[in-house]
Amino acid sequence: MDSLPNCPKCNSEYTYEDGNMYVCPECAHEWSAMEAAAAEEAKIIRDVNGNELKDGDTVTVVKDLKVKGSSSVIKIGTKVKNIRLVEGDHDIDCKIDGFGAMQLKSSVVKKA
């Protein structure tokens, strides 16, 4: 059974289908299945070259990055293994050897 998408307005999980529309019983918002599909596609995260990134991928840093709160720099060409994609401005969550847990923007990495 396919799960229905949460309401894009109030994020309610109690949506239901009415014909080819989705309806939220909490805020009365209605949207079409095509809008829901477009919203899902908008969540695709791409690297600097336009390649689609997925959880667990290995990426390479394409420019030197200053680490906030530190005098060290993440050098160009640094490989980052086993990334995790998250919502927000910095859309990659990862661990970098020698630096620890970090969040990176997909615009500064390329798929390895």
C-alpha positions as CSV (number, residue, x, y, z in Angstrom):
1,M,0.0,0.0,0.0
2,D,1.4,3.4,-1.0
3,S,1.6,5.9,1.8
4,L,0.0,9.3,1.0
5,P,2.1,12.4,1.2
6,N,1.9,14.7,4.2
7,C,0.0,18.0,3.7
8,P,2.4,20.6,2.2
9,K,0.7,23.4,4.2
10,C,0.5,22.1,7.7
11,N,2.5,18.8,7.4
12,S,-0.4,16.7,8.7
13,E,0.0,13.0,8.2
14,Y,-3.8,12.4,8.0
15,T,-4.3,13.3,4.3
16,Y,-6.8,11.3,2.2
17,E,-7.5,10.9,-1.5
18,D,-10.6,12.3,-3.1
19,G,-10.6,11.4,-6.8
20,N,-7.3,12.8,-8.2
21,M,-6.9,15.3,-5.4
22,Y,-5.4,15.0,-1.9
23,V,-7.2,16.6,1.0
24,C,-6.0,17.5,4.5
25,P,-8.7,17.2,7.1
26,E,-6.9,19.5,9.6
27,C,-6.4,22.6,7.5
28,A,-8.7,21.8,4.5
29,H,-5.9,22.3,2.0
30,E,-6.4,20.5,-1.3
31,W,-3.7,19.7,-3.9
32,S,-3.4,17.5,-7.0
33,A,-1.4,14.3,-7.3
34,M,0.7,16.1,-10.0
35,E,1.7,18.8,-7.4
36,A,2.7,16.1,-5.0
37,A,4.9,14.4,-7.6
38,A,6.5,17.8,-8.5
39,A,7.2,18.4,-4.8
40,E,8.9,15.0,-4.6
41,E,11.0,15.7,-7.6
42,A,12.1,19.1,-6.2
43,K,13.7,17.2,-3.3
44,I,16.4,15.7,-5.6
45,I,19.8,16.9,-4.5
46,R,22.4,17.3,-7.2
47,D,26.2,17.9,-7.0
48,V,28.1,20.7,-8.8
49,N,28.1,18.8,-12.1
50,G,24.3,18.0,-11.9
51,N,24.7,14.3,-10.8
52,E,22.0,13.1,-8.5
53,L,23.2,12.4,-4.9
54,K,21.9,9.6,-2.7
55,D,22.5,8.5,0.9
56,G,25.7,6.5,1.2
57,D,27.5,8.1,-1.8
58,T,31.1,9.2,-1.8
59,V,31.8,12.7,-2.9
60,T,34.9,14.9,-3.4
61,V,35.2,18.5,-2.3
62,V,35.7,20.8,-5.3
63,K,37.1,23.9,-3.5
64,D,39.0,24.8,-0.3
65,L,36.5,25.3,2.6
66,K,37.2,27.3,5.7
67,V,36.0,25.6,8.8
68,K,34.0,28.0,11.0
69,G,35.5,28.3,14.5
70,S,38.8,26.8,13.4
71,S,41.9,27.9,11.6
72,S,42.0,24.7,9.5
73,V,40.8,24.3,5.9
74,I,39.2,21.3,4.1
75,K,41.4,21.0,1.0
76,I,40.2,20.6,-2.5
77,G,40.0,16.9,-3.5
78,T,39.1,15.7,0.0
79,K,37.0,12.5,-0.3
80,V,33.9,12.3,1.9
81,K,32.5,8.8,2.3
82,N,29.0,7.6,3.3
83,I,27.1,11.0,3.1
84,R,23.6,11.5,4.4
85,L,21.2,13.9,2.7
86,V,19.2,16.2,4.9
87,E,16.8,19.1,4.5
88,G,18.1,22.7,4.7
89,D,20.7,25.0,3.3
90,H,23.5,22.6,4.1
91,D,22.0,19.5,2.6
92,I,24.8,16.9,3.2
93,D,25.6,15.5,6.6
94,C,28.9,13.7,6.9
95,K,32.0,12.9,8.8
96,I,35.4,14.1,7.4
97,D,38.5,12.4,8.6
98,G,40.5,14.8,10.8
99,F,37.6,17.2,11.2
100,G,34.6,15.1,12.5
101,A,30.9,15.7,11.9
102,M,30.2,18.4,9.2
103,Q,27.4,19.7,7.1
104,L,28.2,20.6,3.5
105,K,26.4,22.3,0.6
106,S,25.9,20.1,-2.5
107,S,27.2,23.0,-4.5
108,V,30.8,22.4,-3.3
109,V,31.0,18.6,-3.9
110,K,31.1,16.3,-6.9
111,K,30.1,12.6,-7.0
112,A,33.2,10.4,-6.8
